[in-house]
Amino acid sequence: MDIESFREYCLSLPGTTEGMKWEHLCFMVEEKIYVIIAIDEGSRFSIKCNRDDFDALTARDGIAQAYHFAKRQWIQVENLDVLNDEELKSRIAISRAMVIAKLPKKIQESM
């Protein structure tokens, strides 16, 4: 997947907005980040993941604990080619769902 397709997919998800934080492109729901990507440094990005999936994901080439994010809750993916398109979309959707699950119920219901 290229960066423009990645961006289009994220923005196609209900309630998603984009913005810049720490000189990185972020995709958010209610101002809560679910994807952050370093577009000036290639296409390295970070997403939330389930704790149960963390060890298996970080054991793969090109995936590591995300710097400056909660341990065992965020992974950093070296580039957009590490995951195939289907898995990439699935991981983005999981990250978004995890963020939404922490929002107030009234907001969750509107998503």
C-alpha positions as CSV (number, residue, x, y, z in Angstrom):
1,M,0.0,0.0,0.0
2,D,1.3,3.5,-0.8
3,I,1.1,6.4,1.6
4,E,-1.9,8.0,-0.3
5,S,-3.9,4.8,-0.2
6,F,-3.0,4.4,3.5
7,R,-4.3,8.0,4.1
8,E,-7.4,7.4,2.1
9,Y,-8.2,4.2,4.0
10,C,-7.8,5.9,7.4
11,L,-9.9,8.9,6.4
12,S,-12.6,6.5,5.2
13,L,-13.2,5.2,8.7
14,P,-16.1,7.0,10.4
15,G,-15.2,9.9,12.7
16,T,-11.6,10.0,11.6
17,T,-9.7,13.3,11.4
18,E,-6.1,14.0,10.5
19,G,-3.7,16.4,11.9
20,M,0.0,17.0,12.7
21,K,1.6,16.3,16.1
22,W,5.3,16.2,16.9
23,E,5.9,16.7,13.2
24,H,4.1,13.4,12.4
25,L,0.8,12.9,10.5
26,C,-1.8,11.5,12.9
27,F,-5.2,9.9,12.3
28,M,-7.5,10.4,15.2
29,V,-11.0,9.8,16.6
30,E,-12.2,12.6,19.0
31,E,-8.6,13.9,19.1
32,K,-7.3,10.5,20.3
33,I,-4.5,9.1,18.1
34,Y,-4.9,5.6,16.6
35,V,-2.2,5.9,13.9
36,I,0.8,8.2,13.8
37,I,3.1,8.1,10.8
38,A,6.5,9.7,10.2
39,I,6.0,10.8,6.6
40,D,9.3,12.7,6.4
41,E,11.2,9.6,7.4
42,G,9.8,7.1,4.9
43,S,6.6,5.5,6.0
44,R,7.3,4.3,9.5
45,F,4.1,4.3,11.6
46,S,2.8,3.3,15.0
47,I,-0.5,1.8,16.0
48,K,-2.2,0.4,19.1
49,C,-2.3,-3.3,19.5
50,N,-3.9,-5.8,21.9
51,R,-1.5,-6.9,24.6
52,D,-2.2,-10.5,23.6
53,D,-0.9,-9.8,20.1
54,F,2.2,-7.8,21.1
55,D,4.8,-10.6,21.4
56,A,3.8,-12.2,18.2
57,L,3.8,-8.9,16.3
58,T,7.1,-7.7,17.7
59,A,8.8,-11.1,16.9
60,R,8.2,-10.3,13.2
61,D,10.8,-8.5,11.1
62,G,10.1,-4.8,10.8
63,I,7.9,-4.5,13.9
64,A,9.0,-3.3,17.3
65,Q,7.7,-1.6,20.5
66,A,6.8,2.0,19.5
67,Y,9.0,4.6,21.1
68,H,7.4,7.0,23.5
69,F,4.1,5.1,23.7
70,A,2.7,2.7,26.3
71,K,4.7,-0.5,26.6
72,R,3.1,-3.5,25.0
73,Q,0.2,-1.4,23.8
74,W,1.7,0.3,20.7
75,I,3.9,-1.2,17.9
76,Q,6.0,0.6,15.4
77,V,6.0,-0.8,11.9
78,E,9.1,0.0,9.8
79,N,7.2,0.8,6.6
80,L,4.0,0.2,4.7
81,D,5.4,-3.0,3.1
82,V,5.9,-4.9,6.3
83,L,2.2,-5.9,6.4
84,N,0.1,-6.9,3.4
85,D,-2.8,-4.6,2.6
86,E,-5.4,-6.8,4.2
87,E,-3.5,-7.2,7.5
88,L,-2.6,-3.5,7.5
89,K,-6.3,-2.5,7.2
90,S,-7.2,-5.0,9.9
91,R,-4.5,-3.6,12.3
92,I,-5.6,0.0,11.6
93,A,-9.2,-1.0,12.4
94,I,-8.2,-2.8,15.6
95,S,-6.2,0.3,16.7
96,R,-9.2,2.6,16.0
97,A,-11.6,0.2,17.8
98,M,-9.3,0.2,20.9
99,V,-9.3,4.0,21.0
100,I,-13.1,4.2,20.5
101,A,-13.5,1.7,23.4
102,K,-12.0,4.2,25.8
103,L,-14.3,7.0,24.8
104,P,-17.5,7.9,26.6
105,K,-20.4,5.5,25.7
106,K,-22.4,8.4,24.1
107,I,-19.6,9.1,21.7
108,Q,-19.0,5.3,21.0
109,E,-22.6,4.9,20.0
110,S,-22.2,7.7,17.4
111,M,-19.3,6.0,15.7
